[in-house]
Amino acid sequence: MPLSIYNKLGLGEIKSITITVQLVDRTLTSPRGISDDVLVKVDKFIFPVDFIILGMEEDKEVPIILGRPLLCTVRALIDVEKGELTLRVQDQDLTFNIFHALKFTNDHDECFAVSVVDRATREVFIENHPNDPLEVSLISEAEPINKEVVECVNALNAPSRVLGARFELLDLTSPSSSPMKPSIEVPPKLELKPLLKHLRYAYLGNSSILQVIVASNLNNQQKEKLFKVLREH
């Protein structure tokens, strides 16, 4: 039995004992002592058991190991073929199915997550490696390492009159020129290019405005129908 389990159970003082125990990995260890006649309940039976106390790390899955002396005390019978373990006390017996018991072993799943470290490292990384050159110029104590950072530093250190000389303020309250009139009122001067034989120029409005190109073989009635459709759209 591990010493930590013994202290949790509060079984009293440990009796000193001078023996050496060989562990599974063939290493030797000296027990802290022995605890006599500890009552152990196995289903409906209660047995007195002597435990050797070891200064070892506690195993959460198998905290206590019951050895061969207990099997002798309970007159255990093991049927390997059936996977059964039978404990006998006088005229009573108790049978365990080993295969069935192994299917319901206790699983101690553990999950650890530390988010504080990830957040702290991310903040330090952003502080030491910002993406914005202007931000590098403002918070970084190291020398600039690229052209964009150098330009930002020079702009921040330049006098205000130099920065002001780059821009010219425009007076938007008094426009420099009068707004342009629509083409239907003042038609623009267009350069008429020669057309193919089956095409000719026509005008939807008076005074040669709203110029269009139509087929040259249209009669007056067809032209009026075409102009009516074009004026609607």
C-alpha positions as CSV (number, residue, x, y, z in Angstrom):
1,M,0.0,0.0,0.0
2,P,1.4,3.5,-0.8
3,L,2.1,5.7,2.1
4,S,-0.3,8.4,0.8
5,I,-3.2,6.0,0.8
6,Y,-2.3,4.8,4.3
7,N,-2.3,8.4,5.6
8,K,-5.7,9.1,4.0
9,L,-7.2,6.0,5.7
10,G,-5.9,7.0,9.1
11,L,-5.0,3.4,10.2
12,G,-2.8,4.5,13.1
13,E,0.9,4.0,13.6
14,I,3.0,1.9,11.3
15,K,5.0,-1.0,12.8
16,S,8.6,-1.0,11.8
17,I,9.8,-4.0,9.8
18,T,13.2,-5.0,8.5
19,I,12.7,-6.5,5.0
20,T,13.6,-5.8,1.4
21,V,10.9,-5.9,-1.3
22,Q,11.7,-6.5,-5.0
23,L,9.5,-4.6,-7.3
24,V,8.3,-5.6,-10.8
25,D,11.2,-3.7,-12.5
26,R,13.6,-5.8,-10.3
27,T,14.6,-2.8,-8.1
28,L,14.8,-3.3,-4.4
29,T,13.2,-1.0,-1.8
30,S,12.8,-0.9,2.0
31,P,9.2,-0.5,3.2
32,R,8.2,2.2,5.7
33,G,6.6,-0.5,7.9
34,I,3.6,-2.8,8.2
35,S,0.0,-2.4,9.2
36,D,-1.6,-5.5,10.7
37,D,-5.2,-6.8,10.6
38,V,-6.7,-4.1,8.3
39,L,-10.3,-5.1,7.6
40,V,-10.9,-5.4,3.8
41,K,-14.4,-6.0,2.5
42,V,-14.8,-8.0,-0.7
43,D,-18.5,-8.1,-1.5
44,K,-20.2,-9.8,1.4
45,F,-16.9,-11.1,3.0
46,I,-14.6,-9.1,5.4
47,F,-11.0,-10.3,5.8
48,P,-8.2,-9.1,8.1
49,V,-5.2,-8.2,5.9
50,D,-1.6,-7.2,6.6
51,F,-0.4,-4.4,4.4
52,I,3.3,-3.5,3.7
53,I,3.6,0.3,3.5
54,L,5.8,1.6,0.7
55,G,7.0,5.2,0.1
56,M,5.9,5.1,-3.6
57,E,3.8,7.2,-5.9
58,E,0.1,6.6,-5.7
59,D,-1.5,4.8,-8.6
60,K,-5.0,6.2,-9.2
61,E,-6.2,3.1,-11.1
62,V,-4.7,0.5,-8.7
63,P,-4.2,2.2,-5.3
64,I,-3.9,-1.1,-3.3
65,I,-2.4,-4.4,-4.4
66,L,-3.8,-7.6,-2.7
67,G,-1.1,-10.3,-3.0
68,R,-0.9,-14.0,-2.7
69,P,-1.2,-14.2,1.1
70,L,-4.8,-12.9,0.8
71,L,-5.6,-15.5,-1.8
72,C,-4.4,-18.1,0.7
73,T,-6.5,-16.6,3.4
74,V,-9.7,-16.6,1.4
75,R,-9.0,-20.1,0.0
76,A,-9.2,-18.7,-3.6
77,L,-9.8,-21.0,-6.5
78,I,-8.9,-19.7,-10.0
79,D,-10.5,-21.2,-13.1
80,V,-8.4,-20.0,-16.0
81,E,-10.5,-21.5,-18.7
82,K,-13.7,-19.8,-17.5
83,G,-12.0,-16.7,-16.2
84,E,-13.5,-17.1,-12.7
85,L,-12.1,-16.4,-9.2
86,T,-13.9,-18.0,-6.3
87,L,-13.4,-16.9,-2.7
88,R,-14.4,-19.4,0.1
89,V,-15.1,-18.8,3.8
90,Q,-16.2,-21.9,5.6
91,D,-19.3,-23.1,3.8
92,Q,-19.9,-19.9,1.8
93,D,-18.3,-18.9,-1.5
94,L,-18.2,-15.9,-3.8
95,T,-17.3,-16.1,-7.5
96,F,-16.0,-13.2,-9.7
97,N,-15.9,-13.3,-13.5
98,I,-12.6,-11.8,-14.4
99,F,-13.4,-11.2,-18.1
100,H,-16.6,-9.4,-17.1
101,A,-14.9,-7.3,-14.5
102,L,-12.2,-6.2,-16.9
103,K,-14.8,-4.6,-19.3
104,F,-15.7,-2.1,-16.6
105,T,-12.4,-0.8,-15.5
106,N,-12.2,2.7,-14.2
107,D,-10.9,5.2,-16.8
108,H,-9.4,8.3,-15.4
109,D,-9.3,10.6,-18.5
110,E,-7.5,13.9,-17.9
111,C,-7.4,17.0,-20.0
112,F,-5.2,20.0,-19.4
113,A,-5.6,23.4,-21.0
114,V,-3.6,26.6,-20.4
115,S,-5.0,29.6,-22.2
116,V,-3.1,32.3,-20.2
117,V,0.2,31.3,-21.7
118,D,-1.1,31.4,-25.2
119,R,-2.6,34.8,-24.7
120,A,0.5,36.2,-23.1
121,T,2.8,34.9,-25.9
122,R,0.5,36.3,-28.5
123,E,0.5,39.7,-27.0
124,V,4.3,39.7,-26.7
125,F,4.6,38.5,-30.3
126,I,2.3,41.3,-31.6
127,E,4.2,43.9,-29.6
128,N,7.6,42.7,-30.9
129,H,6.5,42.0,-34.5
130,P,3.7,44.4,-35.5
131,N,2.5,44.4,-39.1
132,D,2.0,48.2,-39.5
133,P,5.2,50.1,-40.3
134,L,3.8,53.2,-38.5
135,E,3.2,51.1,-35.4
136,V,6.7,49.8,-35.6
137,S,8.0,53.3,-35.6
138,L,6.0,54.3,-32.5
139,I,6.5,51.3,-30.2
140,S,9.7,49.6,-31.3
141,E,12.9,50.6,-29.5
142,A,15.1,48.8,-32.0
143,E,16.5,50.4,-35.2
144,P,14.2,50.2,-38.3
145,I,15.0,47.3,-40.5
146,N,13.1,48.1,-43.7
147,K,12.4,51.0,-46.0
148,E,8.8,51.6,-45.0
149,V,9.8,51.9,-41.3
150,V,12.5,54.4,-42.2
151,E,10.0,56.5,-44.1
152,C,7.6,56.5,-41.2
153,V,10.3,57.5,-38.8
154,N,11.5,60.3,-41.0
155,A,7.9,61.6,-41.4
156,L,7.3,61.6,-37.7
157,N,10.6,63.4,-37.0
158,A,10.1,66.0,-39.8
159,P,9.0,69.6,-38.8
160,S,5.4,70.5,-39.4
161,R,6.2,73.1,-42.1
162,V,7.7,70.4,-44.3
163,L,4.6,68.2,-44.0
164,G,2.3,71.2,-44.7
165,A,4.1,72.1,-47.9
166,R,3.0,68.8,-49.5
167,F,-0.6,69.7,-49.6
168,E,-2.6,72.5,-51.1
169,L,-6.0,73.4,-49.7
170,L,-8.8,73.9,-52.2
171,D,-11.6,76.4,-51.8
172,L,-14.7,74.5,-52.6
173,T,-17.1,77.3,-51.7
174,S,-16.5,79.3,-54.9
175,P,-16.2,77.1,-58.0
176,S,-13.7,78.3,-60.6
177,S,-16.0,77.6,-63.5
178,S,-19.8,77.5,-64.1
179,P,-21.4,74.1,-64.4
180,M,-21.7,72.5,-67.8
181,K,-25.1,72.6,-69.5
182,P,-26.8,69.4,-70.8
183,S,-26.2,68.5,-74.4
184,I,-29.9,68.9,-75.2
185,E,-29.5,72.7,-74.5
186,V,-26.0,73.3,-75.8
187,P,-25.0,70.6,-78.3
188,P,-21.3,69.8,-78.4
189,K,-19.4,70.3,-81.6
190,L,-18.9,66.8,-83.1
191,E,-16.7,65.9,-86.0
192,L,-18.8,63.9,-88.5
193,K,-16.9,61.0,-90.0
194,P,-17.8,59.5,-93.3
195,L,-20.2,56.5,-93.1
196,L,-20.8,53.5,-95.2
197,K,-23.3,53.8,-98.1
198,H,-26.2,52.0,-96.3
199,L,-25.9,54.4,-93.2
200,R,-26.5,58.1,-92.7
201,Y,-26.7,60.7,-89.8
202,A,-30.1,61.8,-88.3
203,Y,-31.1,64.1,-85.4
204,L,-33.8,63.4,-82.8
205,G,-34.0,67.1,-81.8
206,N,-34.1,70.5,-83.4
207,S,-31.0,72.5,-84.4
208,S,-28.9,69.4,-85.1
209,I,-28.9,67.9,-81.5
210,L,-29.1,64.3,-80.3
211,Q,-27.3,62.8,-83.3
212,V,-28.0,59.2,-84.3
213,I,-27.0,56.9,-87.1
214,V,-29.8,55.1,-89.1
215,A,-30.2,53.1,-92.2
216,S,-30.2,55.2,-95.4
217,N,-33.0,53.2,-97.1
218,L,-35.7,54.1,-94.5
219,N,-38.6,56.2,-95.8
220,N,-40.1,59.1,-93.8
221,Q,-42.8,56.9,-92.1
222,Q,-40.2,54.4,-91.0
223,K,-37.9,57.1,-89.7
224,E,-40.7,58.7,-87.6
225,K,-41.5,55.3,-86.0
226,L,-37.8,54.8,-85.2
227,F,-37.4,58.3,-83.8
228,K,-40.4,57.9,-81.6
229,V,-39.0,54.7,-80.1
230,L,-35.6,56.3,-79.6
231,R,-37.1,59.4,-77.9
232,E,-39.1,57.3,-75.5
233,H,-35.9,55.6,-74.3
